[in-house]
Amino acid sequence: MSRSVPVVPAIGCGLLALVLTACGGVHGTPGGSGVRDPYFPKAGNGGYDVTHYDLDLAYDPDDRHLTGTAEITARAGKDLSAFDLDLKGMDVERVTVEGERARWSRNGQEVVVRPRDELDKGETFRLTVRYSGIPQTITDPDGSEEGWLPTADGALALGEPTGSMAWFPGNHHPSDKASYDIAVTVPEGLQVVSNGEPTERTTDGGRTTFHWRTAEPMASYVATLAIGDYDIRRSSVPGAAGSALPVYTAVAPSQARSSREVLARLPEIVEWAEYNFGPFPFSSTGAIVARENASAYALETQNRPVFPGAPGTELLVHELAHQWFGNSVTPESWQDMWLNEGFATYAEWLWQEDNGGDSAQETFDALYDHGEDEYEDLWSFPPAKPTSAAHISGDPVYQRGAMVLHKIRQAVGDDTFYDIVQGWTAEHRHGNADTGDFTEHVEKTAPDEDFTSVWEDWLYGEGKPEQP
Ligand code: ZN
C-alpha cells in the first residue's frame, strides 16, 4: 500500500512504470511482441527498427553446436522500457544494451529485453546477445522444414517465412530490412557461403573464419548460410548499369555435373531480367547448389538463391526474378506474398515466351481452361487473401498471382506493362510495398484504364473469375 512510495528509488522506475502513470522521467512502454502481421502475429517486434546485424558465429558440424554473438544496431521508434527479439530455441547467455548488462526473459519465440536505462524515441542503440546451443529445424505452417538444416558435411540455413529465428536473434519480419556482416568460423576445409560479398578469410589453429558483407537492405527471411564442401567459382555478368556484376556460385561436388549447363546460363538470365525488370538491385549475384534434399524448397536468398540439387532453367529464372520481386521490393506483410510469387512465376512465363516456348497468353489460357487438373486448389482463394498462414505458399498465390499480372498486361499492352514493371522496381527499390501500393502504382501508370474487375475478380475475388 503506502509502502510502495518510499521504495520507489530502490526498485527503480522501470518496474513501477507498469503500474504508475507518472514516475520521474519514465515515459517508455514495452515495444510489443509482434508487428500485427495478419498471418504471423508474433513475427517481428514493435517499437524499434534494426539498421545493421553483425553476427559472429562458430559452428561445429560434428556436434551441431552453434555459438554466436549478435551485435544489433537499431533505432527506437518510441520511448521504450522494454523490447522483444525473436529467437527460437538456443540458450541466451548475456544481453547488453549500450554496453550495459540488460535483464531478459524468454517467452516462446520472444526474448523480452529490459535495458537498464530506457531508450528514447529516435535513439540509435547497440544491443549484443551472446547465445549458443543446437539450432532447431522449424516446421513452418505449410509443413515444410526450414531454419537450421544439418547436412552430412555441414548445414544450410533457410528462413521463409520464419526460419531465421533459429540461428540469430532479431526483428524477424520482412518489414524491417537491414544490412549485415556475417562471420562464421568452421573446421578448416569446409566452406561458408552467405549473402552479399566475401570480405576476408582467416585460418588459425585448424579453424577458418569466413566474412560476408551485405551492404544493401535485406529481409531476414532471405538471409542464408551454406556450410560444407562446396566448389566456389567467381565470374561476372557485363551488367546493364555499365559496370560488371560479380557472380559467386557454390556447388556441392555431388551436383557439379548436373548443374554445369544450367549455371552457365545464369549470366544470360540476369541480362534478360535486367532488360525486362530494370538494373540488378544488388552488388553481386550467383547461386548455391546444395546437395539434393538438403532442404525442402528452393529459396531466393538474397544475391544468390539456394537450390536443393541442380535446378531446371525455369526454377533458376524464378529465383533470380525474386531478387527484384521480394528481395529488393519486399512485401510489407506476409499477406503480400503474391507480389513475390506472382511476379516470379510470371517471369517464368515471360522467359518461356522469349525462348521458343509457350506464350504467356497460352500459359494463361491453359491454366484458365484446366488449371485445376494440375493445381487442385487453384480457385480456392484469391491471391491477395490466402486462407491462413499455411496457404501463403499455395498455388493461387503463385499461379493466380501470375494471372493477375497477365490480366494487367492484356489491358494495357506491352509498352505500358513494362513501364509498370520497371516503375515498380525503381520506385520501391530496397524498400517494402504492399498490395495497395501496387494497385495504386498500376492505376497511376495507366490512368485511362479501368482495373476494377482485375482487382475485384482476379486479385481479391473468391472463386474462378468469369471471362468474356
Ligand atoms: Zn518463388
Boltz pocket constraint, residues with backbone or C-beta under 6 A from the ligand:
constraints:
  - pocket:
      binder: B
      contacts: [[A, 318], [A, 322], [A, 340], [A, 341], [A, 344]]
      max_distance: 6.0
